[in-house]
Amino acid sequence: MRHEVTPADTAAALGSGDVPVLATPRLIAWLEAATVRAARPLIGAGSTTVGTAVRVRHLRATAVGDAVEVSAQAPADPTGRRLTFQVRAVDGSGELVATGEIERAVVDRDRFVAAASGKAPGR
């Protein structure tokens, strides 16, 4: 997934710093979106995934106007309800911007939404 850094993506805009470069929270959101996409073929109908852990090292600043390519590598042998994805981000010059892993849990979508809204059975 390719993204171009805009002024709205900066640390200054998101409040995670005061510099006009790609904010770590935005980078993590892009990486999480890549894991959602990578998880789709691994889960059944009626299921979805939710983020449970993020371990990412943001290694390099990226200026407004620069491109960032994010990717998520699915686990080789996905078993159980936890999926751990290897994630990385590379800038337009091929330099590594971030690396790490993001864990997602497989859940029943309807049950999860009901529980989160306080409408789960027995409540």
C-alpha positions as CSV (number, residue, x, y, z in Angstrom):
1,M,0.0,0.0,0.0
2,R,1.5,3.3,-1.1
3,H,0.8,6.6,0.7
4,E,2.0,10.1,0.1
5,V,2.7,12.1,3.3
6,T,0.5,15.2,3.5
7,P,0.4,18.0,6.0
8,A,-2.4,16.2,7.8
9,D,-0.1,13.2,8.4
10,T,2.6,15.1,10.3
11,A,3.5,14.9,13.9
12,A,2.6,18.6,14.3
13,A,-0.9,18.0,12.9
14,L,-1.6,14.9,15.0
15,G,-0.1,16.3,18.2
16,S,2.5,13.6,18.5
17,G,5.3,16.1,18.2
18,D,5.9,19.6,16.7
19,V,7.8,18.7,13.5
20,P,6.4,18.6,9.9
21,V,7.3,15.0,9.2
22,L,5.3,11.7,9.1
23,A,3.8,11.1,12.5
24,T,4.4,7.7,14.1
25,P,0.6,7.3,14.9
26,R,-0.2,7.8,11.2
27,L,2.5,5.4,10.1
28,I,1.1,2.8,12.5
29,A,-2.4,3.3,11.2
30,W,-1.1,2.7,7.7
31,L,0.7,-0.4,8.8
32,E,-2.4,-1.7,10.6
33,A,-4.4,-1.2,7.4
34,A,-1.9,-3.3,5.6
35,T,-2.4,-6.1,8.2
36,V,-6.2,-5.9,7.8
37,R,-5.8,-6.4,4.1
38,A,-3.3,-9.3,4.6
39,A,-5.6,-11.0,7.1
40,R,-8.7,-11.1,4.8
41,P,-7.7,-14.4,3.1
42,L,-6.9,-16.0,6.4
43,I,-10.3,-15.6,8.1
44,G,-13.7,-17.1,7.6
45,A,-17.0,-15.5,6.7
46,G,-18.5,-13.6,9.6
47,S,-15.1,-13.1,11.2
48,T,-12.8,-10.0,11.3
49,T,-9.6,-9.1,13.1
50,V,-8.9,-6.5,15.8
51,G,-5.5,-5.1,16.7
52,T,-4.1,-6.4,20.0
53,A,-0.4,-5.4,20.0
54,V,1.9,-3.1,18.1
55,R,5.7,-3.3,18.2
56,V,7.1,-0.9,15.6
57,R,10.4,0.9,15.4
58,H,10.1,4.2,13.5
59,L,13.6,4.6,12.1
60,R,13.6,7.5,9.7
61,A,11.8,10.8,9.2
62,T,9.7,11.2,6.0
63,A,8.9,14.7,4.7
64,V,5.6,16.0,3.4
65,G,5.3,15.1,-0.3
66,D,7.4,11.9,0.0
67,A,5.9,8.5,-0.6
68,V,5.9,5.6,1.8
69,E,5.2,2.0,0.8
70,V,3.8,-0.2,3.7
71,S,3.5,-3.9,3.7
72,A,2.5,-6.7,6.0
73,Q,3.7,-10.3,5.8
74,A,1.1,-12.8,7.0
75,P,2.2,-15.6,9.3
76,A,3.5,-18.6,7.3
77,D,1.3,-21.1,9.2
78,P,-1.7,-19.2,10.7
79,T,-3.3,-21.2,13.5
80,G,-5.5,-20.2,16.4
81,R,-7.1,-16.9,16.9
82,R,-3.9,-14.7,17.0
83,L,-2.1,-13.6,13.9
84,T,1.2,-11.9,14.0
85,F,2.3,-9.9,10.9
86,Q,5.8,-8.7,10.1
87,V,5.4,-5.1,8.9
88,R,7.7,-2.6,7.2
89,A,7.6,0.8,5.6
90,V,10.0,2.0,2.9
91,D,10.3,5.5,1.5
92,G,10.5,6.5,-2.1
93,S,14.3,6.3,-2.1
94,G,14.2,2.7,-0.9
95,E,15.2,3.5,2.7
96,L,13.7,1.6,5.5
97,V,11.3,3.9,7.5
98,A,9.9,1.4,10.0
99,T,9.9,-2.3,10.9
100,G,8.2,-4.4,13.4
101,E,5.2,-6.6,14.1
102,I,1.5,-6.2,14.6
103,E,-0.7,-8.8,16.3
104,R,-4.4,-9.2,15.5
105,A,-7.0,-11.4,17.0
106,V,-9.6,-13.2,14.9
107,V,-13.1,-12.5,16.3
108,D,-16.7,-13.1,15.3
109,R,-17.6,-9.6,13.9
110,D,-21.3,-9.4,15.0
111,R,-20.6,-10.7,18.6
112,F,-17.6,-8.3,18.9
113,V,-19.7,-5.3,17.8
114,A,-22.6,-6.2,20.1
115,A,-20.3,-6.6,23.1
116,A,-18.5,-3.3,22.3
117,S,-21.8,-1.5,22.1
118,G,-23.1,-3.0,25.4
119,K,-25.7,-5.1,23.6
120,A,-24.2,-8.5,24.1
121,P,-26.7,-11.2,25.3
122,G,-27.1,-11.2,29.0
123,R,-26.4,-7.4,29.5
